[in-house]
Amino acid sequence: MNLKPNAPPMIGEQSHTRAADKIVAVLEQKIYSGELQDGDMLPAEREIIEQFSVSRTVGREVVNILAGKGLIETRPRHRPIIRKPKYSTVVDVLGGMVKHLTMSPGGVKELFEIRTFVEASLVRMAALEATTEDIKKLRSALEHNKTCIQDSERFYDSDMAFHAILYTIPKNSIFPAIHKSFIEWLSEYWRQMQRLPDRNERNYYAHKDILDAIMERDPDSAEGALRAHLADAWRQVEHTFDEV
């Protein structure tokens, strides 16, 4: 495979970082154009070194940069595999950084505020645009939520499942990826909190208020119910943890 653009400059004399960036740009273009397909093996390090006239150090840096961008999957003793990024891939790459931010004072609160902002918009959209099938899924999730009230572990999962449906209503693949991220980034805190049946029951009725407003096609009431529900959830977080 010819990795070079039509008339590439010789980059062997440039700094390692600049040389690696130029090669990465060429490979990125080939991945996004489809010349390198999802699941293909990345050209061997030796091939990259020879075609671009660079050092072994630069070749390794290229692999590290591509892996950091989520464009390849690396495995011990195997050539890296091309992974054409999806929205979930991008979110996964950001996950470590966000996880670090949540450990800073105020980080969890800021992330929770973003979640509230997103879900407030989603319930307004649901009240205005949810289809019969969307409503059916929400009602089914709510019924399951109710059956789990006495089992806090199952209730937590059913709670997340109810909220997850809100993220599918816009029919936009970015939103489910965002919801998955919120769960991953915040679940460490959520799972440490005390969960008793009376608390679960309160959350169930909060979900019911949200769904009732959606079914009544009342976006203001849906948003109000959602914000009240998450404000109550945040008070529990603050009560459980000293610094969030």
Secondary structure in CASP SS format (residue, H / E / C, confidence):
PFRMAT SS
TARGET T0000
AUTHOR 0000-0000-0000
METHOD secondary structure of the structure
MODEL  1
M C 1.00
N C 1.00
L C 1.00
K C 1.00
P C 1.00
N C 1.00
A C 1.00
P C 1.00
P C 1.00
M C 1.00
I C 1.00
G C 1.00
E C 1.00
Q C 1.00
S C 1.00
H H 1.00
T H 1.00
R H 1.00
A H 1.00
A H 1.00
D H 1.00
K H 1.00
I H 1.00
V H 1.00
A H 1.00
V H 1.00
L H 1.00
E H 1.00
Q H 1.00
K H 1.00
I H 1.00
Y H 1.00
S H 1.00
G C 1.00
E C 1.00
L C 1.00
Q C 1.00
D C 1.00
G C 1.00
D C 1.00
M E 1.00
L C 1.00
P C 1.00
A C 1.00
E H 1.00
R H 1.00
E H 1.00
I H 1.00
I H 1.00
E H 1.00
Q H 1.00
F H 1.00
S C 1.00
V C 1.00
S C 1.00
R H 1.00
T H 1.00
V H 1.00
G H 1.00
R H 1.00
E H 1.00
V H 1.00
V H 1.00
N H 1.00
I H 1.00
L H 1.00
A H 1.00
G H 1.00
K C 1.00
G C 1.00
L C 1.00
I E 1.00
E E 1.00
T E 1.00
R E 1.00
P C 1.00
R C 1.00
H E 1.00
R E 1.00
P E 1.00
I E 1.00
I E 1.00
R C 1.00
K C 1.00
P C 1.00
K C 1.00
Y H 1.00
S H 1.00
T H 1.00
V H 1.00
V H 1.00
D H 1.00
V H 1.00
L H 1.00
G H 1.00
G H 1.00
M H 1.00
V H 1.00
K H 1.00
H H 1.00
L H 1.00
T H 1.00
M C 1.00
S C 1.00
P C 1.00
G C 1.00
G H 1.00
V H 1.00
K H 1.00
E H 1.00
L H 1.00
F H 1.00
E H 1.00
I H 1.00
R H 1.00
T H 1.00
F H 1.00
V H 1.00
E H 1.00
A H 1.00
S H 1.00
L H 1.00
V H 1.00
R H 1.00
M H 1.00
A H 1.00
A H 1.00
L H 1.00
E H 1.00
A C 1.00
T C 1.00
T H 1.00
E H 1.00
D H 1.00
I H 1.00
K H 1.00
K H 1.00
L H 1.00
R H 1.00
S H 1.00
A H 1.00
L H 1.00
E H 1.00
H H 1.00
N H 1.00
K H 1.00
T H 1.00
C C 1.00
I C 1.00
Q C 1.00
D C 1.00
S H 1.00
E H 1.00
R H 1.00
F H 1.00
Y H 1.00
D H 1.00
S H 1.00
D H 1.00
M H 1.00
A H 1.00
F H 1.00
H H 1.00
A H 1.00
I H 1.00
L H 1.00
Y H 1.00
T H 1.00
I C 1.00
P C 1.00
K C 1.00
N C 1.00
S C 1.00
I H 1.00
F H 1.00
P H 1.00
A H 1.00
I H 1.00
H H 1.00
K H 1.00
S H 1.00
F H 1.00
I H 1.00
E H 1.00
W H 1.00
L H 1.00
S H 1.00
E H 1.00
Y H 1.00
W H 1.00
R C 1.00
Q C 1.00
M C 1.00
Q C 1.00
R C 1.00
L C 1.00
P H 1.00
D H 1.00
R H 1.00
N H 1.00
E H 1.00
R H 1.00
N H 1.00
Y H 1.00
Y H 1.00
A H 1.00
H H 1.00
K H 1.00
D H 1.00
I H 1.00
L H 1.00
D H 1.00
A H 1.00
I H 1.00
M H 1.00
E C 1.00
R C 1.00
D C 1.00
P H 1.00
D H 1.00
S H 1.00
A H 1.00
E H 1.00
G H 1.00
A H 1.00
L H 1.00
R H 1.00
A H 1.00
H H 1.00
L H 1.00
A H 1.00
D H 1.00
A H 1.00
W H 1.00
R H 1.00
Q H 1.00
V H 1.00
E H 1.00
H H 1.00
T H 1.00
F C 1.00
D C 1.00
E C 1.00
V C 1.00
END
